[in-house]
Amino acid sequence: MAFPSIKHYAFADDAQLIVIRNDKNQSYEIRENSREQSLLPELRNVKIFSLEPKKAGMVESIEPNPKIQENGEGVVRVLDALKTGDREDLFLLIEKTFKQYIPDIKKLSFTSAADGKRLQIREKHLPRPIPGSLLSEGTQLALMLITLLQQEHKPSLVCIEDIDRGLHPRLFQSIVELCFDLSKSEHGVQIIATTHNPYLVDEFKDHEDAVIIVEKENGQTTFTTLSERLERLDPEEEPLGSLWYSGFVGGVPKRA
């Protein structure tokens, strides 16, 4: 799935290569950390993420100018730098967004450890803060995604593998809305995300152009928007995820 404005794109099998076709039908390939400059400004600062939620609960050493790494490491450093530096406004925005998604959360803070700092969370109805390591993986992932997408120095193109991994389905709408809002903002970030979850696909009703169906057959990989597939059908009020899961629009595994 993608959020405007690039036309077609997908992860390759090694999750390091992105193939993109823009509105002018020009094709581009870019590898993470490639030194080659692309003609597309959206591809000048690409970051590919395969997030490990438990990284949000780790003790991290504090370093200057921190960034979130491909596996999610660094989220504690980034949050601490925002809170203690001159961008506390961003920290408060991330905290506010997180509290909207998880209403039981009251506050984010940090505690010192032998090798750095650890994130801790104060929840309603609990007498003391709990370490981030005790949060569910879905809650950790939600915080990681919010921080990644709202950090001060965002990549121009963010690619997230299995964006919904571990998330409760009730959070899907909020995550999708956040991605769309950020992609449309003045200094928006382009977001590409993969999923195999029909419930997440449901959240793209009225945004079918943003869903790319990736299929591979006889060694050839094709990319087609969901809206293109729906033009051939009469889906009535069938949920988008059900149409995809049932195989009516393609993009599902085939049995031998």
C-alpha positions as MATLAB code, in Angstrom:
seq = 'MAFPSIKHYAFADDAQLIVIRNDKNQSYEIRENSREQSLLPELRNVKIFSLEPKKAGMVESIEPNPKIQENGEGVVRVLDALKTGDREDLFLLIEKTFKQYIPDIKKLSFTSAADGKRLQIREKHLPRPIPGSLLSEGTQLALMLITLLQQEHKPSLVCIEDIDRGLHPRLFQSIVELCFDLSKSEHGVQIIATTHNPYLVDEFKDHEDAVIIVEKENGQTTFTTLSERLERLDPEEEPLGSLWYSGFVGGVPKRA';
ca = [
       0.000    0.000    0.000;
       1.109    3.481   -0.642;
       0.206    7.026    0.079;
       0.234    9.662   -2.717;
       2.092   10.713   -4.927;
       4.308    8.134   -6.698;
       2.346    5.846   -9.007;
       3.571    2.229   -8.648;
       6.159    0.671   -6.390;
       6.959   -2.455   -4.387;
       9.574   -4.221   -2.336;
      11.651   -6.800   -4.148;
      12.174  -10.218   -2.587;
      15.226   -9.091   -0.612;
      13.320   -6.088    0.829;
      16.194   -3.842   -0.222;
      15.150   -2.888   -3.741;
      12.246   -0.635   -4.629;
      10.851   -0.551   -8.154;
       8.873    2.584   -8.955;
       6.877    3.815  -11.935;
       5.630    7.380  -11.850;
       2.698    9.062  -13.579;
       4.765    9.504  -16.753;
       5.364    5.740  -16.912;
       9.079    6.235  -16.189;
      10.638    3.377  -14.232;
      13.240    3.741  -11.498;
      15.108    1.349   -9.273;
      16.746    2.387   -6.040;
      18.586    0.470   -3.368;
      18.852    1.611    0.197;
      22.095    3.530    0.828;
      22.646    3.818   -2.932;
      25.054    6.609   -3.851;
      23.298    7.216   -7.158;
      21.089   10.285   -7.330;
      17.619    9.650   -8.693;
      15.765   12.026  -10.974;
      12.838   11.853   -8.574;
      13.222   14.119   -5.527;
      11.141   11.632   -3.504;
      13.965    9.090   -3.876;
      16.864   11.186   -2.603;
      16.409   10.138    1.010;
      15.035    6.598    1.213;
      14.813    4.426    4.303;
      13.506    0.854    4.409;
      12.210   -0.429    7.753;
      11.436   -3.904    9.027;
      10.507   -2.915   12.554;
      11.038   -5.109   15.605;
       8.563   -3.811   18.224;
      10.579   -5.020   21.225;
      13.310   -2.490   20.384;
      11.029    0.150   21.939;
      11.527   -1.528   25.332;
      15.319   -1.709   25.263;
      17.856    0.348   27.188;
      19.621    2.642   24.726;
      22.751    4.717   25.088;
      22.209    8.420   24.486;
      23.928    9.812   21.386;
      23.813   13.122   19.521;
      21.584   13.473   16.445;
      19.886   10.075   16.862;
      17.866    8.407   14.119;
      15.609    5.381   14.084;
      17.389    2.447   12.459;
      15.946   -0.080   10.010;
      14.879   -2.496   12.771;
      13.429    0.236   15.014;
      16.443    0.635   17.271;
      16.922    4.243   18.293;
      13.321    5.076   19.121;
      14.237    5.702   22.782;
      17.175    7.920   21.747;
      14.981    9.947   19.385;
      12.213   10.458   21.941;
      14.683   11.436   24.661;
      16.477   13.872   22.340;
      13.179   15.535   21.432;
      12.088   15.824   25.058;
      15.379   17.151   26.417;
      16.360   19.225   23.375;
      14.657   22.135   21.676;
      11.914   20.074   19.981;
       9.831   19.194   22.997;
       6.860   20.263   20.863;
       7.424   17.185   18.683;
       7.760   14.949   21.730;
       4.451   16.290   23.071;
       2.819   15.724   19.668;
       4.028   12.110   19.594;
       2.863   11.598   23.184;
      -0.535   13.144   22.410;
      -1.007   10.981   19.314;
       0.027    7.859   21.226;
      -2.457    8.656   24.016;
      -5.216    9.063   21.434;
      -4.480    5.589   20.086;
      -4.059    3.975   23.516;
      -6.451    5.820   25.902;
      -5.048    4.113   29.019;
      -1.695    5.876   28.518;
      -1.180    8.992   30.662;
       2.446    9.918   30.096;
       5.754    8.910   28.503;
       8.984    9.409   30.435;
      12.473    7.961   30.826;
      14.457    6.337   33.579;
      18.223    6.051   33.791;
      19.897    2.664   33.455;
      23.503    1.499   33.668;
      24.109    1.862   29.945;
      21.710    4.638   29.039;
      17.991    5.289   29.330;
      14.839    3.198   29.189;
      11.368    4.302   28.163;
       8.661    4.038   30.792;
       4.922    4.555   30.534;
       2.470    5.730   33.124;
      -0.938    4.161   32.649;
      -4.222    5.079   34.255;
      -5.173    3.007   37.292;
      -1.570    1.867   37.911;
       0.334    3.252   40.938;
       3.712    3.570   39.204;
       5.159    3.695   35.656;
       5.894    0.454   33.840;
       8.934   -0.144   31.597;
       8.384   -0.101   27.848;
       9.511   -3.719   27.706;
       6.242   -4.785   29.389;
       4.005   -3.258   26.729;
       2.397   -5.540   24.183;
       4.143   -5.775   20.826;
       1.216   -4.011   19.163;
       1.490   -1.059   21.566;
       5.270   -0.939   21.112;
       4.836   -0.980   17.333;
       2.230    1.799   17.460;
       4.628    4.030   19.413;
       7.471    3.145   17.067;
       5.415    4.018   13.972;
       4.197    7.310   15.439;
       7.747    8.298   16.397;
       9.186    7.212   13.060;
       6.645    9.221   11.078;
       6.741   12.336   13.252;
      10.446   12.561   14.130;
      12.246   15.793   13.310;
      14.477   14.491   10.508;
      12.211   12.229    8.474;
      13.326   10.471    5.286;
      11.585   11.725    2.154;
      10.495    8.170    1.364;
       9.715    5.701    4.175;
       9.189    2.024    3.321;
       7.736   -0.176    6.063;
       7.495   -3.933    5.755;
       4.372   -5.448    7.388;
       3.216   -2.157    8.882;
       0.340   -3.842   10.730;
       2.347   -6.615   12.420;
       0.992   -7.088   15.937;
      -1.380   -4.115   15.753;
      -4.951   -4.505   16.964;
      -7.364   -4.059   14.011;
      -9.044   -1.138   15.806;
      -5.785    0.819   15.389;
      -5.659    0.367   11.623;
      -7.850    3.374   10.842;
      -5.760    5.645   13.063;
      -2.469    4.515   11.519;
      -3.813    4.948    7.975;
      -5.158    8.422    8.793;
      -1.801    9.411   10.300;
       0.038    8.257    7.171;
      -2.291   10.157    4.853;
      -2.088   13.323    6.958;
       1.710   13.231    6.971;
       1.957   12.532    3.240;
      -0.246   15.538    2.472;
       1.441   17.974    4.866;
       3.659   20.819    3.656;
       6.865   18.852    4.230;
       5.201   15.480    3.913;
       6.911   12.133    3.775;
       6.086    9.578    1.079;
       5.099    6.263    2.677;
       5.136    2.768    1.201;
       3.917   -0.126    3.326;
       3.345   -3.827    2.731;
       0.590   -5.890    4.305;
      -1.152   -9.244    4.014;
      -4.061   -8.201    6.220;
      -7.515   -7.732    4.628;
      -8.717   -5.662    7.602;
      -6.056   -3.064    6.891;
      -7.039   -2.997    3.220;
     -10.611   -2.198    4.327;
      -9.380    1.161    5.651;
      -8.578    2.330    2.108;
     -12.184    2.717    1.004;
     -12.315    5.831   -1.214;
      -8.515    5.636   -1.530;
      -8.262    2.589   -3.804;
      -5.545    4.247   -5.908;
      -3.247    4.023   -2.896;
      -3.414    0.201   -2.794;
      -0.982   -1.582   -5.111;
      -1.554   -5.261   -5.868;
       1.752   -7.045   -6.460;
       1.722  -10.304   -8.400;
       4.484  -12.564   -9.673;
       3.996  -15.152  -12.374;
       6.493  -16.866  -14.682;
       9.279  -14.729  -13.248;
       7.485  -11.467  -14.009;
       6.288   -9.075  -11.289;
       3.408   -6.697  -11.994;
       1.982   -3.776  -10.039;
      -1.661   -2.804  -10.410;
      -3.750   -0.361   -8.411;
      -6.811   -1.724   -6.674;
      -8.914    0.916   -8.422;
      -7.874   -0.520  -11.804;
      -9.016   -3.992  -10.761;
     -12.295   -2.703   -9.369;
     -13.160   -1.076  -12.697;
     -13.711   -4.582  -14.105;
     -15.976   -5.640  -11.260;
     -19.250   -4.647   -9.658;
     -18.217   -4.902   -6.006;
     -21.379   -3.254   -4.633;
     -20.807   -2.812   -0.887;
     -18.364   -5.691   -0.407;
     -15.449   -4.659    1.870;
     -12.193   -4.132   -0.007;
     -10.363   -6.645    2.166;
     -12.934   -9.337    1.427;
     -12.625   -8.748   -2.311;
      -8.867   -9.100   -2.098;
      -8.895  -12.075    0.302;
     -11.398  -13.950   -1.872;
      -9.151  -13.536   -4.918;
     -11.508  -11.411   -7.012;
      -8.913   -8.664   -7.505;
      -5.824  -10.887   -7.548;
      -2.725  -10.645   -5.400;
      -3.320  -13.859   -3.460;
      -1.217  -17.056   -3.279;
      -2.048  -19.765   -5.780;
      -2.089  -23.422   -4.816;
      -0.296  -25.976   -6.919;
];
